[in-house]
Amino acid sequence: MTKNIALGLGAFILVIFTAAVSLERPIGWWLYQRAIEQKAGRDLLGGLEDGLHLGLCGTGSPMPNPQRAGPCNVIIAGDQAFVVDIGEGGNRVLNLMGINPAMLNGVLITHFHSDHIDGLGPLMLFHWTRGATTSPLPIHGPTGVETIVDGFNTAYATDDTYRTAHHGEEVAPASGGGAVAFPFELTGSYQIILEEDDLTITAFRVNHAPIDPAVGYRFDYKGRAICISGDTSQSANLESVCNNVDIIVHDALQPLMVEEMRLRMEDLGNPFAARIFHDIQDYHASPEEAAESAQTAGAKMLVLSHLVPPLPSEFLYAAFLGDAESRFDGPIVVGEDGMLFFLPADGESIHKSNTL
């Protein structure tokens, strides 16, 4: 009896397996079609309420991390949208979040380290071809940004001709490819660089020596405010300019963790990597220092990004934060790609969700 049951069960499993294999193609097509219905044409910007929004389109650093793109933030104020820095993979995350790059009003660059600009090429392409855009992507940044933009335009110029030749002027108008630079010279500790439709953008100096210029940005819109630090060690100027903002997005490097990596590289006989892990510790703020700055500024929330070292699991967050939570009265968020923060116009609340 037991043998017959076993044989029957085996035959049943064989039938199910055979059916599954024979249906693999139609099931695959069905899943693919459902994914297109749910994801293709998704428009996050079209469904947002009025207010100030912060999206994290890249919370990583130059260190490889499959869960995080390079530094990338998107600020949405009413019907305006600006990306702050565009690291490798940032354009991919923007699209996964449902943000069409063709709808961007521009990009703001904090400084010219490669990991803050190396996603610019794909963003330029998508800004152009995802909306038959007739004007290049505006890139704002400190003096020197024009050299960066010229380089990307040169690198992509041949590809631009291919796109227009293949898709035609209607889809890829020749006038819309590439980017155009809008440099500003920061003569003081801060200055307003853009005012339009209730949105004010202020650039302010930060300390990322020997990198100069290096700036952060403050965004004010209908009674709400967000600061993005860029890369910096603890900055008194940031604490002053970002007074009473709702959110500070601050870069963060945990020295204890990075020092462990330095020691490991020395043990492996790699003095060059060890030297890099030593050097990067002096021009980024630790989570504790970022928390102190948020407390001094009177911010409501601190969001940590540009995370060093990579954090492949949230179980590492507590070790990464150290005692930062004891130095800031508000909530501290370890940033993850796809996070979206909503600050309703003229309100006080902060709502957090994840778009991925």
PyMOL commands that set and color helices and strands:
alter all, ss='L'
color gray80, all
select helices_A, chain A and resi 2-22+24-39+45-47+90-97+101-103+114-116+120-129+145-167+174-176+236-241+255-267+271-282+287-297+314-321+324-326
alter helices_A, ss='H'
color red, helices_A
select strands_A, chain A and resi 51-58+72-77+80-86+106-108+137-142+179-184+190-196+199-205+215-221+224-228+247-253+301-308+332-334+339-344+351-354
alter strands_A, ss='S'
color yellow, strands_A
deselect
rebuild
show_as cartoon
